[in-house]
Amino acid sequence: MKTATITKKLDQLYEFDREPVTQKNLQGLGNFLGIFAGEHIAGTEFVIGMLFVAHGVSVVDMLVGGLIGNILAILCWAFITSPIAVKVRLSLYWHLKKIAGPVLVFIYNIVNALMFCFLAGAMVAVSATAVGIPFHIQMPELNDLYPNSVGWVVTVIFVGAVITAVAIMGFESLARFARVSAPWMFLIFVAAAIASIGTLDVNSFSEFWDIAKTKIWSGVPLDGQSKFTMWHVIFFTWLANAAMHLGMSDLSLFRYARKWQYGFASAIGMFLGHYIAWISSGIIYAAAMYNNFFFDAPGPLAYNIVGISGAVCVVIAGWTTANPTLYRAGLALQVASPNWSRWKVTLIAGMLTTVAALFPALVMKLLEFVAIYGLILLPMGAVIFADHYLIPKIGLTPNYAEKREINFNWAAGITWFGLLLLALVMNRVFGVEVFFLGPPVWILGVFTYLVISRIYQKRTMILA
């Protein structure tokens, strides 16, 4: 009886899965500031900042490249994603179904959901490295592939269950959790960096600049790591969340925005999270190596620098990033299985996320994974952009699958599959690094969809 009551209450957690968000359910700017701060001041920022140091980024490359890349990302959210979101008021997945048709969207949503589950799994793994500290759990090093203790497995399952429960509760719960957590997390990042600077024998700004050039961002990669340039920093920083802005996944969040200008709320996440937090974690990592108390895992590393508050910061930072990521995954699976309620598919997504988190090697491949999953989703973002802004201007029909009642829009399908194949060839045959493929793939996606749509729509009209 109790189970039936709980299930009934969960079924009432409606998130406008299949229809536009109504006017009375729109959210204020504070919720978006909270979500972006919470999602992008994250446990994985510890990892990404560390990896930039390991790949030999110089101090100028880090500071200037990070600034340029973050500005580009903010502009994409503000001028590309949020205006479409407040116009259609639909989740990415339901809006794309109107354009591409249910069969193509089913394939896309499965791929999308799996990518988000793997990404959220990295966040769970980062949080678990801190949760296990007071229990003296034997944790795998983050370059290990398999879990190495029962304690690690139990910790990951616990963290995954908490994150899944919050994601099931919906948008307002995500925003509330993020608003409370984000300011404190940012202060911990900065405090940990300042504490680390003290261990590098720095007494003035001029000394810090010299230390930064020689001992933090030295421009020399660690053994076994490739060399990153300013271009790597710019493109990675810009495209770290390409799936969300150019790939349009954040239509699902900004459909709740009162104004399209709320897209600029991304600035708080980009500058406090992706800029200052990456710089801070780089300092922490370099100081740990300099003082020979190096740890592979973010949790023990933060704990060693600033104590319990550092470990707690890693835990919560992982949660605040995994929560909206898992929310997006649940929405994707919900459209792929429309007869299921959102909470059920979010629960399934949470289970997949938890399984992924058991394999800590996922975290150490985070830079490459983020670039790849963004690249996979970018062509469909280009399709949505072209369909919304350009298709009507050239005399063609937007939302073609819905209006023509077709299951598979071949213009969208060829654009997606064709550009992914092109990206694979450019990477494998011509050696173009995956970090640099995003923008050309997106731009080519816009033009490809327009050209093929002109041919495809005229052909289907003749056959009709």
C-alpha positions as CSV (number, residue, x, y, z in Angstrom):
1,M,0.0,0.0,0.0
2,K,2.8,2.4,0.9
3,T,4.6,1.5,-2.3
4,A,1.5,2.4,-4.3
5,T,1.2,5.7,-2.5
6,I,4.8,6.6,-3.2
7,T,4.5,5.7,-6.9
8,K,1.3,7.8,-7.2
9,K,3.1,10.8,-5.7
10,L,6.1,10.4,-8.0
11,D,3.8,10.2,-11.0
12,Q,2.5,13.6,-10.0
13,L,6.0,15.2,-10.4
14,Y,5.1,16.5,-13.9
15,E,7.8,18.4,-15.7
16,F,6.0,19.3,-18.9
17,D,7.5,16.3,-20.6
18,R,5.3,16.5,-23.7
19,E,4.0,20.1,-23.9
20,P,5.2,23.7,-23.5
21,V,5.9,25.1,-20.1
22,T,3.0,27.3,-19.0
23,Q,3.4,30.9,-18.1
24,K,2.7,30.4,-14.4
25,N,5.4,27.8,-14.1
26,L,8.2,30.0,-15.5
27,Q,11.2,30.5,-13.1
28,G,13.1,33.6,-12.1
29,L,16.7,34.5,-12.8
30,G,17.8,33.3,-9.4
31,N,17.1,29.7,-10.2
32,F,19.2,29.8,-13.3
33,L,22.1,31.5,-11.5
34,G,21.9,28.8,-8.9
35,I,21.8,26.0,-11.4
36,F,24.7,27.3,-13.5
37,A,26.8,28.0,-10.4
38,G,26.0,24.6,-8.9
39,E,26.5,22.6,-12.1
40,H,29.8,24.3,-13.1
41,I,31.4,24.7,-9.7
42,A,31.8,21.0,-9.7
43,G,33.8,18.1,-8.4
44,T,35.0,17.5,-11.9
45,E,36.6,21.0,-11.9
46,F,39.2,19.5,-9.5
47,V,40.0,16.9,-12.2
48,I,40.0,19.3,-15.2
49,G,42.2,21.9,-13.5
50,M,44.6,19.1,-12.6
51,L,44.7,17.8,-16.2
52,F,45.5,21.2,-17.7
53,V,48.6,21.2,-15.5
54,A,49.5,17.7,-16.4
55,H,49.2,18.5,-20.1
56,G,51.8,21.3,-19.8
57,V,49.6,24.4,-20.4
58,S,51.5,27.6,-19.8
59,V,50.3,30.3,-17.4
60,V,49.5,32.7,-20.3
61,D,47.7,30.0,-22.2
62,M,45.6,29.1,-19.1
63,L,44.6,32.7,-18.2
64,V,44.0,34.1,-21.7
65,G,42.8,31.0,-23.4
66,G,40.4,30.3,-20.5
67,L,39.0,33.8,-20.7
68,I,38.4,33.7,-24.4
69,G,36.8,30.3,-24.4
70,N,34.4,31.1,-21.5
71,I,33.2,34.2,-23.3
72,L,32.5,32.2,-26.4
73,A,30.5,29.7,-24.4
74,I,28.4,32.4,-22.7
75,L,27.6,34.0,-26.0
76,C,26.4,30.6,-27.4
77,W,24.0,30.1,-24.5
78,A,22.7,33.7,-24.6
79,F,22.3,34.2,-28.4
80,I,21.7,30.6,-29.7
81,T,20.2,28.4,-27.1
82,S,18.0,30.5,-24.8
83,P,16.1,32.5,-27.5
84,I,14.9,29.2,-29.1
85,A,14.1,27.7,-25.7
86,V,11.8,30.6,-24.6
87,K,10.1,30.6,-28.0
88,V,9.2,26.9,-28.1
89,R,9.1,26.2,-24.3
90,L,9.7,22.4,-25.0
91,S,12.4,20.1,-23.9
92,L,15.1,19.4,-26.4
93,Y,13.8,15.9,-27.0
94,W,10.2,16.8,-27.6
95,H,11.1,19.7,-29.8
96,L,13.5,17.6,-31.9
97,K,10.8,15.0,-32.3
98,K,8.7,17.6,-34.2
99,I,11.6,18.2,-36.5
100,A,13.2,14.8,-37.0
101,G,10.4,12.3,-36.4
102,P,10.0,9.7,-33.6
103,V,12.3,7.0,-35.1
104,L,15.3,9.2,-35.5
105,V,14.7,10.9,-32.2
106,F,14.5,7.5,-30.5
107,I,18.0,6.7,-31.7
108,Y,19.3,10.1,-30.8
109,N,17.8,10.1,-27.3
110,I,19.3,6.7,-26.5
111,V,22.7,8.0,-27.5
112,N,22.1,11.3,-25.7
113,A,21.0,9.6,-22.5
114,L,24.0,7.3,-22.4
115,M,26.4,10.2,-22.9
116,F,24.8,12.1,-20.0
117,C,24.8,9.0,-17.8
118,F,28.5,8.5,-18.4
119,L,29.2,12.2,-17.6
120,A,27.1,12.0,-14.5
121,G,28.9,8.8,-13.6
122,A,32.2,10.8,-13.6
123,M,30.6,13.2,-11.1
124,V,29.5,10.4,-8.8
125,A,33.0,8.8,-8.9
126,V,34.5,12.2,-7.9
127,S,32.1,12.6,-5.0
128,A,32.7,9.0,-3.9
129,T,36.4,9.7,-3.5
130,A,35.5,12.1,-0.7
131,V,32.6,10.2,0.9
132,G,34.9,7.2,1.5
133,I,37.5,9.2,3.5
134,P,36.1,8.9,7.1
135,F,35.5,5.2,6.6
136,H,39.1,4.6,5.4
137,I,37.8,2.9,2.3
138,Q,40.4,1.6,-0.1
139,M,39.7,3.6,-3.2
140,P,41.0,2.9,-6.7
141,E,43.4,5.4,-8.3
142,L,41.6,7.3,-10.9
143,N,43.6,5.7,-13.7
144,D,42.5,2.2,-12.7
145,L,39.8,0.6,-14.8
146,Y,38.0,-1.6,-12.3
147,P,36.8,-1.0,-8.7
148,N,39.2,-2.6,-6.1
149,S,37.1,-2.9,-3.0
150,V,33.6,-3.6,-1.7
151,G,33.8,-0.3,0.2
152,W,34.2,1.6,-3.1
153,V,31.2,-0.2,-4.6
154,V,29.0,0.5,-1.6
155,T,30.1,4.2,-1.5
156,V,29.3,4.7,-5.2
157,I,25.9,3.1,-4.9
158,F,25.1,5.3,-1.9
159,V,26.1,8.5,-3.7
160,G,24.4,7.5,-6.9
161,A,21.1,6.8,-5.0
162,V,21.2,10.3,-3.4
163,I,21.8,12.0,-6.7
164,T,19.1,10.1,-8.5
165,A,16.6,11.0,-5.8
166,V,17.2,14.7,-6.2
167,A,17.0,14.5,-10.0
168,I,13.7,12.7,-9.8
169,M,12.2,15.6,-7.8
170,G,12.5,17.9,-10.8
171,F,13.7,21.4,-11.9
172,E,12.8,23.3,-8.7
173,S,14.5,20.8,-6.5
174,L,17.7,21.1,-8.6
175,A,17.6,24.8,-8.5
176,R,17.1,24.9,-4.7
177,F,19.9,22.5,-4.0
178,A,22.3,24.4,-6.3
179,R,21.4,27.9,-4.9
180,V,22.3,26.8,-1.3
181,S,25.5,24.9,-2.3
182,A,27.2,27.1,-4.9
183,P,28.4,30.1,-2.9
184,W,30.0,27.9,-0.3
185,M,31.6,25.6,-2.8
186,F,33.2,28.6,-4.6
187,L,34.7,29.9,-1.4
188,I,36.2,26.4,-0.6
189,F,37.8,26.3,-4.1
190,V,39.4,29.7,-3.6
191,A,40.4,29.0,0.1
192,A,42.1,25.8,-1.0
193,A,44.0,27.5,-3.7
194,I,45.2,30.3,-1.3
195,A,46.2,27.7,1.2
196,S,48.1,25.8,-1.5
197,I,50.0,29.0,-2.6
198,G,51.3,29.3,1.0
199,T,53.0,25.9,0.6
200,L,54.8,27.1,-2.6
201,D,56.9,29.6,-0.6
202,V,55.2,32.6,-2.2
203,N,55.4,36.0,-0.4
204,S,54.3,38.5,-3.0
205,F,52.4,38.7,-6.3
206,S,55.6,39.0,-8.3
207,E,56.9,35.8,-6.6
208,F,53.6,34.1,-7.4
209,W,53.9,35.0,-11.1
210,D,57.3,33.5,-11.2
211,I,56.2,30.3,-9.4
212,A,53.1,30.1,-11.6
213,K,55.3,30.1,-14.7
214,T,57.8,27.5,-13.4
215,K,55.9,25.2,-11.0
216,I,52.2,25.4,-11.8
217,W,51.6,26.1,-15.5
218,S,55.1,25.5,-16.6
219,G,54.4,24.7,-20.3
220,V,56.0,21.3,-19.9
221,P,53.7,18.2,-19.8
222,L,54.1,15.5,-17.3
223,D,55.5,12.2,-18.5
224,G,53.1,10.3,-20.7
225,Q,50.9,13.4,-21.4
226,S,50.5,15.3,-24.6
227,K,51.3,19.0,-24.9
228,F,48.3,21.4,-24.8
229,T,48.5,24.9,-26.3
230,M,46.4,28.0,-25.9
231,W,44.2,26.7,-28.7
232,H,43.5,23.6,-26.7
233,V,42.5,25.7,-23.8
234,I,40.2,28.0,-25.9
235,F,38.5,25.2,-27.7
236,F,38.1,23.0,-24.7
237,T,36.8,25.8,-22.5
238,W,34.4,26.9,-25.2
239,L,33.2,23.4,-26.0
240,A,33.3,21.7,-22.6
241,N,29.6,22.1,-22.6
242,A,29.0,22.2,-26.3
243,A,26.2,19.6,-25.9
244,M,24.3,22.0,-23.7
245,H,24.6,25.2,-25.8
246,L,25.5,24.5,-29.5
247,G,24.0,21.0,-29.1
248,M,20.8,22.6,-27.6
249,S,20.4,20.2,-24.6
250,D,19.8,23.3,-22.4
251,L,16.5,23.9,-24.2
252,S,15.3,21.6,-21.4
253,L,16.4,24.1,-18.8
254,F,15.8,27.5,-20.5
255,R,12.2,26.5,-21.4
256,Y,11.5,27.6,-17.9
257,A,13.1,31.0,-18.3
258,R,10.9,34.2,-18.3
259,K,13.3,35.9,-20.8
260,W,15.9,34.8,-23.3
261,Q,18.4,37.1,-21.6
262,Y,18.6,34.5,-18.8
263,G,21.1,32.8,-21.1
264,F,23.7,35.2,-19.7
265,A,23.2,33.4,-16.3
266,S,25.7,30.9,-17.7
267,A,28.4,33.6,-17.0
268,I,28.4,32.7,-13.3
269,G,29.1,29.1,-14.0
270,M,31.8,29.8,-16.7
271,F,33.8,32.4,-14.7
272,L,33.4,31.2,-11.1
273,G,33.5,27.5,-12.1
274,H,35.3,27.0,-15.4
275,Y,37.7,29.8,-15.0
276,I,38.5,30.4,-11.3
277,A,37.8,26.8,-10.2
278,W,40.1,25.4,-12.9
279,I,42.8,27.8,-12.0
280,S,42.3,27.0,-8.3
281,S,42.4,23.2,-8.8
282,G,45.6,23.6,-10.9
283,I,47.3,25.5,-8.1
284,I,46.1,22.8,-5.6
285,Y,47.4,20.0,-7.8
286,A,50.8,21.7,-8.4
287,A,51.3,22.4,-4.7
288,A,50.5,18.8,-3.9
289,M,53.2,17.6,-6.2
290,Y,55.7,20.3,-5.0
291,N,55.2,19.2,-1.4
292,N,55.2,15.5,-2.1
293,F,51.7,14.9,-0.6
294,F,50.2,14.0,-4.0
295,F,46.9,12.1,-4.2
296,D,45.3,10.9,-7.4
297,A,41.8,11.2,-6.1
298,P,40.1,14.7,-5.7
299,G,38.6,13.9,-2.4
300,P,41.8,13.0,-0.5
301,L,43.6,15.9,-2.3
302,A,41.0,18.5,-1.1
303,Y,40.9,17.0,2.4
304,N,44.7,17.2,2.7
305,I,44.7,20.9,1.8
306,V,41.7,22.3,3.7
307,G,40.4,19.5,5.8
308,I,36.9,18.3,6.2
309,S,35.4,21.3,4.4
310,G,37.4,20.4,1.3
311,A,36.2,16.8,1.3
312,V,32.6,17.9,1.8
313,C,33.0,20.4,-1.1
314,V,34.1,17.6,-3.4
315,V,31.0,15.6,-2.4
316,I,28.5,18.4,-2.9
317,A,30.2,19.7,-6.0
318,G,29.8,16.3,-7.6
319,W,26.2,16.2,-6.7
320,T,25.3,19.6,-8.0
321,T,26.8,18.7,-11.4
322,A,25.4,15.2,-11.6
323,N,21.9,16.2,-10.7
324,P,21.0,18.4,-13.7
325,T,23.0,16.0,-16.0
326,L,20.9,13.1,-14.8
327,Y,17.7,15.2,-15.1
328,R,18.6,15.7,-18.8
329,A,19.2,12.0,-19.2
330,G,15.8,11.2,-17.7
331,L,14.1,13.5,-20.1
332,A,15.8,11.9,-23.0
333,L,14.8,8.4,-22.0
334,Q,11.3,9.6,-21.2
335,V,10.8,10.7,-24.9
336,A,12.3,7.4,-26.1
337,S,9.7,5.6,-23.9
338,P,6.7,7.9,-23.8
339,N,4.5,5.5,-21.9
340,W,6.7,5.7,-18.9
341,S,6.6,8.5,-16.4
342,R,9.7,10.7,-16.1
343,W,10.6,9.5,-12.6
344,K,10.8,5.9,-13.7
345,V,13.2,6.6,-16.6
346,T,15.2,8.9,-14.4
347,L,15.6,6.0,-12.0
348,I,16.9,3.8,-14.8
349,A,19.2,6.6,-15.8
350,G,20.4,6.8,-12.2
351,M,21.2,3.1,-12.2
352,L,23.2,3.4,-15.4
353,T,25.1,6.4,-14.0
354,T,25.9,4.5,-10.8
355,V,27.3,1.5,-12.8
356,A,29.4,3.8,-14.9
357,A,30.8,5.5,-11.8
358,L,32.2,2.2,-10.5
359,F,34.9,2.5,-13.2
360,P,37.2,5.4,-12.1
361,A,39.2,5.5,-15.4
362,L,36.2,7.4,-16.8
363,V,37.2,10.4,-14.7
364,M,40.8,10.5,-15.9
365,K,39.6,10.4,-19.5
366,L,37.2,13.3,-18.8
367,L,38.8,15.9,-21.2
368,E,38.5,13.5,-24.1
369,F,35.1,12.2,-23.2
370,V,33.6,15.7,-22.8
371,A,35.0,16.7,-26.2
372,I,33.6,13.5,-27.9
373,Y,30.1,13.6,-26.4
374,G,29.8,17.2,-27.3
375,L,30.8,16.4,-30.9
376,I,28.3,13.6,-31.1
377,L,25.4,15.8,-30.2
378,L,26.5,19.0,-32.1
379,P,25.0,18.2,-35.5
380,M,21.5,17.9,-34.1
381,G,21.9,21.2,-32.4
382,A,22.8,22.7,-35.8
383,V,19.6,21.0,-37.2
384,I,17.5,22.7,-34.5
385,F,19.2,26.1,-35.2
386,A,18.7,25.9,-38.9
387,D,15.1,24.7,-38.6
388,H,14.1,27.5,-36.2
389,Y,15.8,30.4,-37.9
390,L,16.7,29.6,-41.5
391,I,14.3,27.0,-42.9
392,P,11.3,29.4,-43.0
393,K,13.4,32.1,-44.6
394,I,14.2,29.9,-47.7
395,G,10.5,28.9,-48.2
396,L,10.7,25.5,-46.6
397,T,8.6,23.9,-43.8
398,P,9.9,23.9,-40.2
399,N,9.0,21.0,-37.8
400,Y,8.7,18.9,-41.0
401,A,8.3,15.5,-39.4
402,E,5.3,16.7,-37.3
403,K,3.6,18.5,-40.2
404,R,4.1,15.8,-42.8
405,E,3.5,13.0,-40.2
406,I,6.7,11.2,-41.1
407,N,8.7,9.0,-38.7
408,F,12.2,9.8,-40.0
409,N,13.3,13.1,-41.4
410,W,16.1,12.0,-43.8
411,A,17.5,15.6,-44.0
412,A,18.2,15.5,-40.3
413,G,19.3,11.9,-40.3
414,I,21.8,12.4,-43.1
415,T,23.1,15.6,-41.5
416,W,23.7,13.8,-38.2
417,F,25.2,10.5,-39.4
418,G,27.1,12.2,-42.3
419,L,28.9,14.7,-40.1
420,L,29.8,12.2,-37.5
421,L,31.4,10.1,-40.2
422,L,33.2,13.2,-41.5
423,A,34.5,14.0,-38.0
424,L,35.7,10.4,-37.6
425,V,37.6,10.6,-40.9
426,M,39.1,14.0,-40.0
427,N,40.3,12.6,-36.6
428,R,41.5,9.1,-37.6
429,V,42.8,9.7,-41.1
430,F,43.9,13.4,-41.1
431,G,44.8,13.5,-37.4
432,V,42.7,16.6,-36.5
433,E,42.3,16.5,-32.7
434,V,38.7,16.0,-31.4
435,F,39.0,19.3,-29.5
436,F,39.0,21.3,-32.7
437,L,36.3,19.5,-34.6
438,G,33.2,21.0,-32.9
439,P,32.8,24.4,-34.6
440,P,33.3,23.2,-38.2
441,V,31.0,20.3,-37.6
442,W,28.3,22.6,-36.2
443,I,28.6,25.1,-39.1
444,L,28.7,22.4,-41.7
445,G,25.6,20.9,-40.0
446,V,23.6,24.1,-40.5
447,F,24.5,24.2,-44.3
448,T,24.1,20.5,-44.8
449,Y,20.6,20.4,-43.3
450,L,19.5,23.4,-45.4
451,V,20.7,21.9,-48.6
452,I,19.3,18.4,-48.0
453,S,16.0,19.8,-46.7
454,R,15.5,21.7,-49.9
455,I,16.0,18.5,-51.9
456,Y,14.1,16.2,-49.5
457,Q,11.1,18.4,-48.9
458,K,10.6,19.0,-52.6
459,R,10.9,15.3,-53.3
460,T,8.4,14.3,-50.6
461,M,6.0,16.9,-51.9
462,I,6.2,15.5,-55.4
463,L,5.7,11.9,-54.2
464,A,2.7,13.0,-52.1
